[in-house]
Amino acid sequence: MKINYTINVVEAALFRHRLSVLVFFVLTSIFLLFQASQIKLDAAFTKHIPLNHSYMKTYLKHRANFGGANNVLISVCDSSEDIFNPEFFTALKGVHDKLFFIPGVDRIQVKSLFSPSTRFVEIVEDGFAGGPVIPANFQPDAAGLAIVKGNIEKAGIVGSIVADDYSCSMVKASLMEIDPNTGEKLDSIVLAGQLEDEIRGEFEKDNISVHIIGFTKMVGDVAQGAKGVVTFFAIAIAITTLMVFWFCRSLALTILPIACSLIAVVWQLGMLSKLGFGLDPMSILVPFLVFAIGVSHGVQMINSVSKMVNNGKTSKEAAQLSFRVLLVPGGIALLSDTVGFMTLLSIDIGIIRELAITASLGVAMIILTNLVLLPLLVSYLHIPKTQSDDEENKPSATDRLWHVMSAVATRKVAIIILAITALLYIVGYQNAQNMKIGELHAGAPSLHETSRYNQDTFLITDKYAISVDYMSVIVETTADACTYYDQMDIIDRFQWRMENIAGVQSAVSLSSIAKLVNSGYNEGNPKWRVLSRNQQTLVQSIARVPSSSGLLNSDCSVMPVILFLEDHKAETINRVVDAAKLVASELGTDTLSFKLASGPVGVMAATNEAVEAAQIPMMLYVYGAVIILCLLSFRSLRATIAVVVPLYVVSTLAQWLMTELNIGLTVSTLPVIALGVGIGVDYGIYILSTMSVKLRNGATVQSAYFDALKERGSAVLITGVTLAIGVSTWFFSDLKFQVDMGILLTFMFLVNMIAAILVLPAIAAFLWPERK
């Protein structure tokens, strides 16, 4: 009673002061539209990693000494399959110099044939001799190129800096987190544009091709592909407008819910900008979801208004009564969405938390725009009756359809529906156990295999012996540990065991380099490729390895073991990480410990573990929030069960679908389940809100369900189909992750709708007592 009294007070106040409220909405919309125009794309590397994960603490701790995982690899190739010509070396030096001076590039970490740190060492009669691979007086003539070719072979950089077939050469660099020119966070999208324009655009011509990969370049390509989201947004608006017009056959009633939903998007973006957030390319799809949810609730509102007008109410009376009737179920549904999205804040990954904030803000805005603004605007319209009194009293074709469907709420039919549902759930649950955590495809999973970025990745992987997928296991020990045989021997044994793990191509550490140098001091004899037990000899072996090599720090207390993997597929990463943990626990001592992990694969491993750890808690939080809100709304355990069980079954079937389509559970797909549950609960709440009233008044379950279909069925069907058609346009996106999200959301929108109109009443048939 208290809730009803509060609703009546709010309703009276709003509709008594309609004009003032509308002025407030107009002024707020203008202000937030200006704020929305200031929003920028924001794609920082650290937002995509779980910073509090133990691997990432190791990564951040030692990033200054050994570089981070945010690297850029640029392969300059010659179409003649031979780099030893003046044109190629001119282009390679140009790329090196241009990259060196781009703001945000860590200049100490820039490495290529032209880097002074790229040196060769050879064994001569007096011991060792060496120098830079490209001498200071280098001229790209026949003699100079011959010298460089010999130095490359002596340096042992074929397969890393130079391609195996001498058709390409690599320029590598690490990126900083802060732009030194501005003192602000490095803008990955701007830097990606510089790589494209100033390096590829300037040096790719004639026989020279430039291939660029790395997180920053990938984000830039994703941002470029994300511009297509605007096109899909426009298509979705057009499709939605046509569907809503077909449903209500009124131009005014079509425009208003579309306009209110777009206002919700503007308010969402404006609030994000005002709070200091940007829009990440990975969450740029959320505004469309907000629009879709807004339309869903808008259709319910105009459906209610139309029916009340046909029952003889004026437009204002119909709008006011619809506001009163739909505020609680609509508000509870939107609160369920909001709380469900906010549960994503529990996941310790910046991009998911931003997505949670973005989605929650958007849905909160819908409460104002579609449950308050829309009925106020409708109250000013003159809405004619679409049915005469005679037609209203006659059962329509739609009523006959609802009567047939209402049989689902009888126990004879319900038991069949529930048996099929149970069978699907059992099969789905068993297959969902095979869902993989992490990426399941080579290359950048956010982009299609045919994208320029992934084609560059495949070329680099094919041309060079060292994989771009590597993980560094950091060895932390005491100062000068590399001068002691027992410490170096432990590192060597760790490396040997990891090299024999399936999926590891090769490995390198200070220990393996020391063995090579020791062999060199003994005329290159392979039998001397061992760690010397003599401390002076061991010191001699490591003395020629500088800290800039990335194999040791200044006092030799930290030394990474770098593992090069065949790929970054989830099963490969899991196998290698599990083996590294096992070997580390066996070989670690009080003075020497192995810390996982740095490098690109270390970041992926941490992210996969964070996603896996968050999966079950996230689902518990989402369903916990939905259950609590349903209990508060319906004050009935039976009603809550009827709403939640179909949602859970659909979530399980969605995981089965991911398994069948080879879609892994990643940062981009993990939120989809929560989004699907949050949006899917709307169908059930609207149907059951009508059923509950009828059941309390003594109606049978079938009769209550028939009335619910008559009142809400058309709107539920039209919104489910409209949402599904809207996101199905994502199938044609340039972004692979958007295609995956489109498939999953299309499935969840449609199947949640089907579950709400079939499974929910079937459950209700057994939860409420049969009445004659």
N, C-alpha and C positions, 0 to 999 in steps of 0.2 A: 504494500500500500504506500509506503514511504517513497519507493522508487517512482510509482505512478504519480504521486503528488509532485515530486520534483520535476518529472517530465512535463506535467501539465503547466507548472510555473514557467519552465524554460520555454515551452511552446507558446504560451500566452505572451511572454516578454518579447520573443523574437518576432512573432507575427503582428504584435501591436506596434512595434518599431521597425517595420520592414525596411523602410527607406533609409533610416540611420544605419542599420546593419549592412545594407547593400553599399552605402557610401564607404563604410569601413572596409568592406571587401575590395572595392575598387581602388582605394588609396593603398591598401596593403599590396594588392596585385601590382600596381605601378612601381612601388618601392622594390618589391622582390623581383620584378622583371628586370629592373636596372641591376640589381645584385647578381641575378642569373647571367646577365650579359658579361659580367666580369669574371666568371668562372673559367678556370684553365684546366687543361689536361695535366695530370700529375702522376708520374710513373717513376718513383724512386726504387732502386734495387732493394733496399732494406725492407720495403713494405711487403715484399714477396717471400720473406724468410722469417722463420720463428726465432726472433732474436734472443729469447730466453732459453732456448734449447741448448743442451750441453755442447753439442757440436758447434753451434754458432758462437758460443762463448769462447771456444777454442779458436774459431775462425777470426773473431774480432780481436782477440788478445794478440794474435801473431800476424795480423794482416799487414802491419807496417814492415815487418821483416821479409815476409814471403809473398806479398801481394795478395789481393783478394780474389774472389770468384767473379768479380765484375770485370771481365777482360774483353779486349777487342782483338780479333785475329783477322788480318788482312792478307790474303794470298794474291800475289801479283803473278799472272800467268802469261806465257807467250804461246800463241796459237801454232807456232812452228815447232813446238815441243822442245825447244832449246833456248835456254835463258842467256847463253853466252853471246850476246850481241849488244852493241852500244845503245840501241833504242830501249832495250829492256832495263839495263842498269840505270839509264837516265830516269826512266819511269819509277823504278824501285827506290832510288834515292829521293825522288820527288815525293813519293808516298811516305817514306820514313820521315823526311823533314816536315812535311805538312802535318802528319799525325803528332809529331813531337811538339808542335807549337799550338795544337788545339787546346783551349782552356779545359781543365778537368782531367787531362791525361797525365798520369804520373810519369814524368820524364825519365826518372831513374829506371823505370820498368820497361821502357821502350826497347825492343830488341829486334834486330834484323842483321843482315850481312854488313850493314854500314855502322852498326853499333861498335864502339871501341871494345866492349866486353865480349864481343864475338871473336874468339881467338882460336888459333890452332897451336898444337904442341906436337913436335916430332922428336924422335929419338935419333941422336947423332953420336959421333964417336965420343964426344966429351960429356954426354948425358942428354939433356933436353935443349931444344931450341924452339922458338915460336914467336908469335906476334899477332896483330890483328889480321883477320881473314882478308879484309880489303886494306891494303897498305895506304899510308897517308898520301903517297905520291901516285895513287892509282889513276890510270888513264884507260878509258874503255876501248883500247885498241887490241889487236890480236895478241900482242905480248902480255899486256896487262890482264886480259881475260884469261889467258893460259895460267898466269900466276894465281889468280883468284880461284880458278877451278882446282888447281893442285892444293891450295890452302883449304878449300871446302872439304876435300877428301881427307886431308890430314886432321881437320877439326872434328870429324865424326858427326857433322850436323846434317848429313843427308837423311831425310826422313823426318827432321824436325824443323830446321830453318829452310832447307832446300828440299823440294819434292824428290821422291825416289827416282823419277825419270828425268830430272833436271828440266822440267817444263815450267816450274813455278818456284817462287820464293816467298817466305812468310815475313810479315811485320807484326810483332806482338806488342801489346801494351796493357797495363792495368789502369783502371779509372779510379779517381778519388771520389769521396762522398760529397765534398764541398767544392764549388766552383771558386778557384782562387781569385778571379776577377771581381766577383760580386759578393763573396763570403756567404752565399746562400747555398742551399742544397742543389747538387748538380741536376740539371734538367736533362733527363735521358732522351727525351723526344727531340729537344733542340740539338743535342750532340749527335743523335742519329741522323738528323737532317744535314749536319755538317759533314759527317762521314759520307753521306750519299752525294752531296753537291760538291764539296771541296776535294774529295778523294776519288770516288768512283766517277763523278761527272767530269773531273779534270784530266784524269790519267787513263781512263778506259777509252781507247781508240785504236784504230788499225788492228795490229796484231796483239795488242795488250788488253787483257781482261782483268778486272778487279773483283775479288770475291770477299765479302765482309760478313763475319758472324760475331756473335757475342750478345750478352743480355741486352745491352743498350740498343744495338741494331735490331734485335728481335722486337723490343718494345716499340721502336720507331715504326717497324713494318706493321705491327699490330695496330698502332695508332693510325697509320695510313689506311689500313683495312677498316678500322672502326668508323671512318668517315662514311662508309657505306651504310652504317647503322641509321643515319639520317634518312637515307632512301627507304630502308625497310620500315622506319617509323612512319614515313609518309604513306607507304603502301598499306601499313596496318591501320592507319587512321581512315584511309579511303575504304578499305574493306569493312572496318567496324561501322563506319557511317552508313554504308549500304545495308549492312545486316540490321542495324538499329532502325533504319527507315522502313525496311521490309517488315520489321516486327511491329512498329507503332503506326506506320502510314501517316506520319505527321512530320512536316519539315521542322517545325518549331521544337517538337519533343525529341527530334533527332539531334538538332544542333545543341540544345542545352546540356545533355549529359556529356557529349563530346567536349564542349567548351569547358565545362566544370572539371572534367578529367585533365584537360590540358592546363587549366589553371593550377591544379594540384601539382603537376610536373613543374610548372614555373615556380611555384612556392617552394617545392623541394629543392630545386637548383639554387634558388635565391637564398634559402636558409643555409645550404651547404657552403655557398660562397661567403655569406655573412659569418659563419662559424670558422672560416679559415680553411675549409677543405677544398681540394681540387677533385677532378673527376678522372679516375684511373681508366685507361682503355679496357681493363678487365671488368670494370663495373659500369661501363657506359650503357649496358643493356637495361640497367635497373629502371631508368625513367620510363622505358616502354612498359615494363611490368606494372609500374605505378599507374600509368595511363590505362592499362588493361584492367587492373583491379577497380579503378575508378569507374570505368564504363560498366563493369559488372554490377556495381552497386547502383549506378545511375539508372540502368535498365530496370532494376527492381523498383526504384522509386517511380519512374514514369509508368511502369506496368500497374503499380498500385493506384496512381492518380487516375489513369485511364479507366480502370475498373470502377472506381468510385464515381467518376463523372457519369459513366453509363448507368450507375445506380441512382442518379438524380442529384448528385452533389454539384455545387458550383466549383470552379477551378480553385478558388481560395480554400473552400471547405475541404476539397479533395487533397490539396497540397498539405493543409494543416493536419488533417487526419492521417495522411500517409507519413508525415514526419513523426507523429505520435506512435504510429504502429511500427515503423521501421527503425526508429532510433535505437531501441534496445537490441534487436537481432543484428542490425547492421553495425551498430557500435561494438557489440561483442565480437562479431566476425572480424572487424577491422582491428580491434584490440588483440584478438588472437593472432592475426597477421603480424601486428607490430611486435608483440611479445615474442612470437616465434622467430622473427627476424633478429630481435635483440639477443636471442640466445647465441647467435653467431659471435657475439662479443667474447664468449668464453674461449674462442679459438685464438691462440697466440700467434696469429699471422696478420700483419698490418692490413693487407689488401682485403681480407675477409672481414675484419673489423670495420673497415671503411664501407664495405658493401652493406654490412649490418646497419650502420648509421644511415647510409643513403636510403636503403629500403624502408627502414623504420620511420624516418622523417617523411618520406613520400606517403606512406600509408596513413600516418597521423594527419597529414594535410587533407587526405580524402575524407576523413571524418568531418572536417569543416566544409570542404567544397561540395561534396556529393550528398551528405546527410543534412546539411544546413543551408548552404547557398542554393543548391538545386531546387528544393521545395519552395524557397522564397521567390526565386525567379519564376517558377511554374505558376505560383499564385497570381502573377500579373497577367498570365495568358488567358485567352478565351478558348477553352477546349470544347469543341462540339461533341455531342454523343455520337458514337459510331454504331450504336445499335438502337433500334426502336424498342418500345416496351414489349411488343409482341415477339420480336426476335430474342429479346433477353429471356423470356419465359420458355422459349423452345430450346431443347438441347441441341447444341451445335455439333459439327463433326469433331471439333477439338474435344468437346465434353465426352463424346462417345469414345474417343481415343483414351482420355483420362480414365474413363470407366473400365476399359479393358486393362489398362496398366495398373489400376488399383487392385487387381487380383493378386498382384505381387505381395500385398499386405495380408493375404489369407494364408493360413498355415499350410494348406495343401501345396500351393505354388511356392511359398516361402522356403519350404524344406528343400525343394529342388534347387532354388537359387543359392541357398546357403551351402548345399552339398557341392555345387560347382565352385563356389567361392572358396570353400575349404580345400578342395582339390587343387585349385590354382595356387592357393597360398602355400600348400605343402610343396608342390613342384617349384614354385618361385623361391621359397625359403631355401630349399636344398641347392638350387642353382645359384642363388645370391651369395652363398658361402664361397663361391669361386670368384667373386668380384675382387679384382686386383687393386692394390693401393699404389698410386703413382702412375707415371707415364708408361704407355704400352707400345709406343711407336718411336722410331728413330727420328732425329731432327727435332725441330721446335714443334711441340704438339699443338700450340696455339694457331699454327699456320698449316695450310694444306701442303701435302708432299710436293706438289708442283710449284710452290711459291719460290721466288728467287732466293729467299733466305735458306730454305731447306735444300734447294739445289746447290747453293754455295757450300752448305754443310756437307752434303754428300761428296762434292768434289774434293774438299779439303781432306775429308776422311779417306777418300780413295787415293789421293796423291801423296799423302804423308804417312809415315809409319807410325807416328804417335797419334793416338786418338785425341780428339778435342774433349772427350769425356774422361776427366781424371779426378782423383781424390787424393788428398794429402793427409797421411796419418802423422801427427806431430809427436815427435819423441822429446819429452821433457826430462832432463837429467841435470847433473851438476856441471859447474863451469869446467871447461877443458876436458869434458868427457871423451871427446874424439881422439884424445891422445892416449887413451887406455884401451888395450886390446879387449878386455872382458866386456866393456860397454859397447864397443863397435861390433863385437861378435854377436851380441844380442840383436842389434839392429840388422845385421847381415842375415841372421837366421829368420827374423821376422820377414824380411824382404823375400827370402827364398821360399818360405812357406806361402806367402801371398802370391808370388809369381805362379804358383802351381794350382791356384784356385781358378776354376772355370769362369771365364768372363774377363780375366785380367790378361791384357795383351803383353804388358811389360811393366817393369818397375825400375826406379832409379833412386839412389840415396847416396849420402856421402860415403857410406861403406863400399858400395859397388864402384864408385869412382876411385876411391883409394886403392882398391884392388887393381884396377886398370893402370893407375899411375905406378904402383909397385912393380907391375909386369914391365912397364916401360923402362924403369930403372935397371931392369935385368934383360935388356936386349929384346924386349917384347915376348919373352918366352911364356907361353900359356901356363906352364906349371908354377910360375911365380905370381899368377893372378889370384893372390890370397892376401888376407890381412896379416901383416907382420906382427909377431908377438914382441918384437923388439920396439921399445917405445920411441927411440930416436928414428928408426926406420919408418915407423907408423907416422910420426910427425912429418917426416920428409914426404910421405905419400899424400898427406892432406894439405901441405903448405901451399901447393899450387892451386888449391880450390878457393876462390875468393867468396866472401859472404854475398856478393852480388849474384852468385850462381843460383841462389835460392835453396841451397842444400845445407846451410848452417847459418847461425846468427853470429854476432861479433865475438862472443866468448865461448862459442861452441857448446852452449848449454841446451840449445834447441835445434833439432835436426829433423826435417820432414822425410818421410818415405812416400814418394809419389807413385801412385798406382794408376796406370793407364788402362781404362776399361774398353771393352769392345763396343759398348753402347750404354745408354742411360735408362734402359728399360727397367721396370720395377723389380722383376725377378733377378736381373743381374745385380742391381744395387743391393738388394736384400741378401743375396748369396755372399757378396763380397764383404758387406758390413758385418754380417753374422760371423764370417770367418775371421775378420780382423778383430772383432771383440774376443773371440775364443783364443786366438793366438796371443793377443795382447794380455789376456788374463794369465796365460801360461808362462809367458816370457817376462812380464813386468816384474820389477823388483822394487825395493824400498827407495832406491836412488834413480830408477829409470822407469818411466811410465809412458804408455802409448795413448795419445789423446785423439779421438775421432772428433771432427774431421774437417778439413778445409777443402778448397777447390770447388769447381762447379758441381761435381757429383756429391761432395760432402754437404753442400747446400741442399741438393735434391733429397739426399738421405734424411736430413733433418726435417725437411718439409714433409716427406712421406710419413715419417714417424709422428710428426705433429698432427697430420691429417688422420692417421690411423687412431691415434690416442683420442682425438676429438670426435670421431664418428659416433660412438655410442653415447657419450655424454650429451652431444648436441641433440641427438634424437630423443633422449630422455627429457632434456630441457624443453624441446619443442612440444612433445606430447604432454609433458607435465603442465606447461602453460595452457595448452588447449583444454586439457581435462579440468583444470581449476576454473577457467573462464566459463566452460560449459556447465560446470556444477553451480557456479554463481548465477549464471543466466537462467538455466532451466530448473535449478534446485531439485534435480532428479538424477539419480545414478543411472537409471534405465536410459534416459535421454542421452546422457553423456556416453554411455556404451554404444548406443546406436549411431552416434556421430563419429566416435573415435575409431571403432573397429574397421569400418570401410577405409578410412584414411591409412591405417597401419597396413592393411592388405595391399593397397595401391603402392605404398612406399616400398614394400617388399618386392612387388612385381616390377617396379622401376629399377631396383637393384639387379633383378634378373635380366631386364632389358639391357642394362649396362654391361653385364657379363656377356650376353649374346652378341652385342655390337662391338665388343672389345674396347669399351670406354672405361678407363681407369678412374678411380676415385682420387681426384686431385684438388688443388686450390680452386680451380674454376668450376668443377662439378659438385664438390661437397655442398656448397650453399644451395644447389638446385633442389635437393631433397627437402630442405627446410622451406624454401620458397614454395615448392609444390604443395607441401602440407599446409602452409599458411594460407595459400590461395584456395586450396581444395576444401578447407573447412567451411568456407562461405556457403557452398551449395547445401551442405547438410544442415547448417544453422538456419538458413532461410526456410527450408522445407519443414524442419522439425519445430520451428517456432510456431507455425500455423497448426501443425498436428497436435502440439502440446495443449494449445487452447481448446481444441475440439475434444481431445481425450479427457481433459479435466471436466468438460461439460457433459461427459457420459457417452460420447460417440464411440463406435467401434473403430478398431485400427484401420480397417479398409475404408470406412466412411471418412475418417480423419485424413487419411492419405489422399483420398479423392478430392477433398476440399483443398488440401495443400497443393495438389497438382493444378487444380482449377485456378487457384490464387497465384501460385508461384511457378508452376511447371514450365510455362512458356518462357518466362524470363530466365530460369535456370538453364534450359536447353539452349536458348539463343546465346547466352553469355558463354557457356561452355564451348559451343561450336565457334563463336566469334573469336574467343581467346586462342583456341587451337589453330584456327586459320591464320590469325595474326602472327603467332610465333612460328608457324610452319614455313613462312616466307624466309626464315633464317636458314633454311636448308641450302639456299643459294648464296650464302655469305662467303666472302673471301677469307674469313677467319674460321679455322677448324673448331675452336672452342665454342664459337657462336653456333655452328652447325650442331655440335653435340648438345648444347643447352637447348637449342630449338627442338631437337628430337625428344629430349627428356621432358621438356615442359609441355610440348604438344601431347605427349603420352599422358602426363599427369593431369592436364586440364581435362582431356576427354574421359579418361578412365575414372578420375575422381567424380566427374559429373554422372557417369553411368553408375558408379557405386552408390552415389547419393540417391538416385532415383530407383535403384533395384535392390541393392544390398541393405541400405538403411531401413526401408519399410519392411523388408523380410526379417530383419533382426527385431524390429518393433513388434511384428506379429507374434513373436514368442515371449517378448518381455512384458507386454501388457496383456491382461486377461481377456479371453474371448467373451464378447457380448453378442447376444442375439439381436 
